[in-house]
Amino acid sequence: MAVCEEHEPYQRGGDSHGRLDGTPSLRDDSPSEESCRRAGSGTKRSVLDAALDWLPDWPAWVRRTARRLLPEPACESEHKVLLVVGECGDGKSTLINALRDPKRSGLAEAGLHSRGITKEITAYVGKPINRVPIDYLDTPGVGDTDVTPMKVLTMIEQELMTDELGGHDSIDGVIVTTPIPDGRVKLGAQVVQLLVEHGFLGEEKWRNIILVGTKADRATQEELELFRTDRRDVQGHPVGVAAQFFSAAPGGRGTCVTTALNNYDELRKAIAALPDAKVKYATPDPTFMAEKFSDKLGVSKDVFTAELVQARKDHGFQGF
């Protein structure tokens, strides 16, 4: 049984642009007004909405609030918003820089140290994929010494809950980064794992998740195989990184891809294949979250609960 759903894996080699031989390219040109009209609910966003794209350094919540004041564009149903989650140095910002539209979004700063670069969730306009406009929301790295895990969790939850407000910036998918050379499911991916298991709603909730093995060009063949393998150990536990991440998904399957320097074709294909259904999220009780998260994050349950409640209050969650 294959763990990852059908996307061509990264292989060493390829052409001078880092693309695999025979990999079909995806269209990333902007949607035309005519094609939008033909589609009925096509992909062209309003001029006012597009104007917000020139403000890449604004926090995501400012842009999101401003967009809610605008009439929903006729073609907004095809617009995708993707949340990008991972640890500091996992390749989140590098990934966004590879997919963003440099004419409409500023550069996402990348860094390797524990004091991560991104301190707030920041929105970037991506190049359209198959004529569909894409926005990426870059989150602070899980493990950032300047942003507590509870604050990061709350920021992520706030974005996941936008669907409750009926906004057209509701989340369509979550991109989870984990470096292939590390050979394990890192903390950022574990956090998403738990959020999907205990907060996401719907039988097909795992279809909105894309696990991205970054830095494939730095990985050995053995590390590449470990990322995707469906082998199990003598106790029956999954050995592969992707298999461990998707262990709670139906059939233990999910969408996983690999990226390398100048090679993001697999990820673009996976984004294009995301389901039409938006992410549905119900906020778990803080005490329940403490039971599931505190050990992984290295804090006591009491401290986790208190800090999560405070972070939710600070972000305006109702009932806190």
C-alpha positions in Angstrom: 0.0 0.0 0.0 1.4 3.4 -1.0 1.3 6.0 1.8 1.4 9.0 -0.4 -1.4 9.7 -2.9 -0.4 10.0 -6.5 2.3 12.7 -7.0 5.6 12.0 -8.8 8.4 11.8 -6.2 11.6 13.8 -6.3 14.6 11.9 -7.8 18.2 12.9 -7.9 19.1 14.4 -11.3 16.7 16.2 -13.6 17.3 19.0 -16.0 19.3 22.3 -15.5 16.2 23.9 -14.0 15.8 21.2 -11.4 12.7 19.8 -13.0 12.2 16.1 -13.5 12.2 14.7 -17.1 8.8 14.4 -18.5 7.1 16.3 -15.6 4.2 18.3 -17.2 4.3 22.0 -16.3 1.3 23.6 -14.6 -0.1 26.8 -15.9 0.6 29.7 -13.5 -0.6 32.6 -15.7 -3.2 34.9 -14.3 -6.9 34.3 -15.1 -8.3 36.3 -17.9 -11.5 38.2 -17.5 -13.0 36.3 -20.4 -12.2 32.9 -18.9 -13.7 34.1 -15.6 -16.9 35.0 -17.3 -17.0 31.6 -19.1 -16.6 29.8 -15.8 -19.5 31.6 -14.3 -17.7 31.5 -10.9 -14.2 31.7 -12.3 -11.1 33.0 -10.8 -10.7 36.7 -11.2 -10.6 38.7 -8.0 -12.0 42.3 -7.6 -9.7 45.2 -8.2 -10.1 46.4 -4.6 -9.2 42.9 -3.3 -6.2 42.7 -5.5 -5.0 46.1 -4.3 -4.5 44.5 -0.9 -1.9 42.3 -2.5 0.5 45.2 -2.6 0.7 45.2 1.2 2.6 41.9 1.8 4.1 43.0 5.1 0.8 43.6 6.7 -0.2 41.0 9.3 -2.6 38.5 7.9 -5.4 39.5 10.3 -5.3 43.1 9.0 -5.6 42.0 5.4 -8.3 39.4 6.3 -10.3 42.1 8.1 -10.0 44.5 5.2 -11.1 41.8 2.7 -14.2 41.1 4.7 -15.3 44.7 4.2 -15.2 44.2 0.4 -18.0 42.6 -1.6 -17.1 39.0 -2.4 -15.7 38.9 -6.0 -17.8 37.0 -8.5 -15.0 34.5 -9.1 -13.8 34.1 -5.5 -15.0 30.5 -5.3 -11.8 29.5 -7.1 -9.4 31.5 -4.9 -7.4 29.3 -2.6 -5.9 30.3 0.8 -3.2 28.0 2.2 -1.7 28.0 5.7 2.0 27.1 5.9 3.1 25.5 9.1 6.5 24.1 10.3 9.4 24.7 12.6 12.1 27.4 12.4 14.5 26.5 9.6 12.2 23.9 8.1 12.0 25.7 4.8 8.6 27.5 5.1 9.8 30.9 4.0 12.0 29.5 1.3 9.0 27.6 0.0 6.8 30.7 0.0 9.5 32.7 -1.9 9.5 30.0 -4.6 5.7 30.1 -5.0 5.0 33.8 -4.4 4.4 36.4 -7.2 7.4 38.8 -6.8 5.4 41.5 -8.6 2.7 41.4 -5.9 4.4 40.3 -2.7 7.6 41.1 -0.9 10.3 38.6 -0.1 9.7 36.3 2.9 12.8 36.4 5.0 14.3 33.0 5.7 16.5 31.9 8.6 17.8 28.9 10.4 18.2 29.9 14.0 15.7 29.3 16.8 14.7 33.0 16.9 12.5 32.6 13.9 12.1 35.4 11.3 8.3 35.3 11.1 6.6 36.7 14.3 3.0 37.1 13.0 1.1 35.3 10.4 1.9 37.1 7.2 0.1 36.8 3.8 1.8 36.5 0.5 0.2 36.5 -3.0 1.3 33.4 -5.0 1.6 32.9 -8.7 -1.7 31.4 -9.9 -1.8 27.6 -10.4 -3.9 26.4 -13.3 -5.3 30.0 -13.4 -6.5 29.8 -9.8 -5.3 32.7 -7.5 -3.4 31.5 -4.4 -2.6 33.2 -1.2 -0.1 31.8 1.3 -0.2 32.5 5.1 3.3 32.1 6.6 3.1 31.2 10.3 5.7 31.7 13.0 7.9 28.6 13.4 6.8 26.2 16.1 9.6 26.3 18.6 10.4 30.0 18.0 12.0 31.2 21.2 10.2 34.6 20.9 6.7 33.2 20.2 5.4 30.7 22.7 3.9 27.4 21.3 0.5 28.4 22.8 0.6 31.7 20.9 1.5 30.0 17.7 -1.3 27.5 18.2 -3.8 30.3 18.8 -2.6 32.1 15.6 -3.1 29.0 13.6 -6.5 28.3 15.2 -7.6 31.9 14.4 -6.9 31.3 10.7 -8.6 27.9 10.7 -11.8 29.4 12.2 -12.3 32.0 9.5 -14.8 29.7 7.8 -17.1 30.2 10.8 -17.3 33.9 9.9 -18.2 33.1 6.3 -15.2 35.0 4.9 -13.9 34.3 1.4 -10.4 34.0 3.0 -11.3 30.7 4.6 -8.5 28.2 4.6 -8.5 25.7 1.7 -5.5 23.7 2.9 -2.6 23.4 5.2 1.0 22.9 3.9 3.1 21.2 6.5 6.9 21.4 6.1 9.4 18.9 7.5 13.0 18.5 6.2 13.7 15.1 4.6 17.3 14.9 5.9 16.0 15.0 9.5 14.3 11.6 9.0 11.5 12.2 11.5 8.1 13.9 12.0 9.2 17.2 13.5 7.3 19.2 16.2 5.6 21.5 13.7 4.2 18.5 11.8 3.2 16.9 15.1 1.2 20.0 16.1 -0.7 19.9 12.8 -1.3 16.2 13.3 -3.0 16.8 16.6 -5.0 19.8 15.3 -6.4 17.7 12.4 -7.2 14.7 14.7 -8.9 16.7 17.4 -10.1 20.0 15.9 -10.7 19.5 12.1 -14.2 18.3 11.2 -15.4 15.9 8.5 -14.6 12.4 7.3 -12.3 13.7 4.6 -10.5 16.3 6.7 -7.0 14.9 5.9 -7.5 15.6 2.2 -6.9 19.3 3.0 -3.4 18.6 4.3 -0.2 18.5 2.2 2.9 17.1 3.9 6.0 18.6 2.2 9.4 17.0 2.6 11.7 19.9 2.1 15.4 20.0 1.2 15.2 16.8 -1.0 18.3 18.0 -2.9 20.3 17.7 0.4 18.9 14.2 1.2 20.5 10.8 0.6 18.6 8.2 -1.4 18.1 6.4 1.9 16.5 9.5 3.5 14.3 10.0 0.5 13.1 6.4 0.7 12.5 6.8 4.5 10.3 9.8 3.9 7.8 7.8 1.7 8.2 4.1 2.7 5.1 2.2 3.9 7.2 -0.4 5.8 6.3 -1.3 9.3 8.5 -2.4 12.2 8.1 -5.7 14.1 5.5 -4.1 16.4 3.5 -3.1 13.3 4.3 0.6 13.7 4.9 2.7 10.5 8.6 3.4 9.8 8.3 6.1 7.2 8.0 9.8 8.0 4.9 10.3 5.9 3.3 7.0 7.2 3.8 8.2 10.7 2.3 11.6 10.0 -0.8 10.1 8.3 -1.2 7.2 10.7 -4.6 8.5 11.9 -5.9 9.3 8.3 -8.3 6.8 6.6 -6.2 3.9 5.3 -3.0 5.6 6.6 -2.9 7.6 3.4 -2.5 11.3 2.6 -0.9 13.7 0.2 2.8 14.0 0.6 5.3 15.6 -1.8 9.0 16.6 -1.8 10.6 19.9 -2.8 14.1 20.7 -3.7 16.0 23.8 -4.8 14.2 25.2 -7.9 11.9 22.1 -8.0 8.4 22.7 -6.6 6.4 20.9 -9.4 5.1 18.2 -7.1 3.8 20.7 -4.6 2.1 22.8 -7.3 0.3 19.6 -8.5 -0.8 18.8 -5.0 -2.1 22.3 -4.5 -4.0 22.1 -7.8 -5.6 18.8 -6.6 -6.9 20.1 -3.3 -10.6 19.5 -2.7 -13.1 22.2 -3.1 -14.3 21.8 0.5 -12.9 24.4 2.9 -11.3 23.4 6.2 -13.8 23.1 9.0 -12.4 23.6 12.5 -14.0 23.5 16.0 -11.9 24.9 18.9 -11.1 22.1 21.4 -11.3 22.9 25.1 -8.0 24.2 26.6 -7.8 21.4 29.1 -8.3 18.8 26.4 -5.6 20.4 24.3 -3.3 20.4 27.3 -3.8 16.6 27.6 -2.8 16.2 23.9 -0.1 18.9 23.4 1.7 19.7 26.6 4.1 16.7 26.6 5.1 17.3 23.0 5.7 21.0 23.6 7.6 20.4 26.8 5.4 22.4 29.3 3.2 21.3 32.2 -0.5 20.9 31.6 -1.3 23.8 33.9 1.1 26.2 32.2 -0.2 25.1 28.8 -3.8 25.6 29.8 -3.2 29.0 31.4 -1.2 30.4 28.5 -3.5 29.0 25.8 -6.5 30.6 27.5 -4.7 33.9 27.8 -3.6 33.7 24.1 -7.1 33.1 23.0 -8.3 36.0 25.0 -5.7 38.2 23.5 -6.8 37.2 20.0 -10.5 37.9 20.8 -11.8 34.3 20.9 -15.4 34.3 22.2 -16.0 32.6 25.5 -12.4 33.3 26.9 
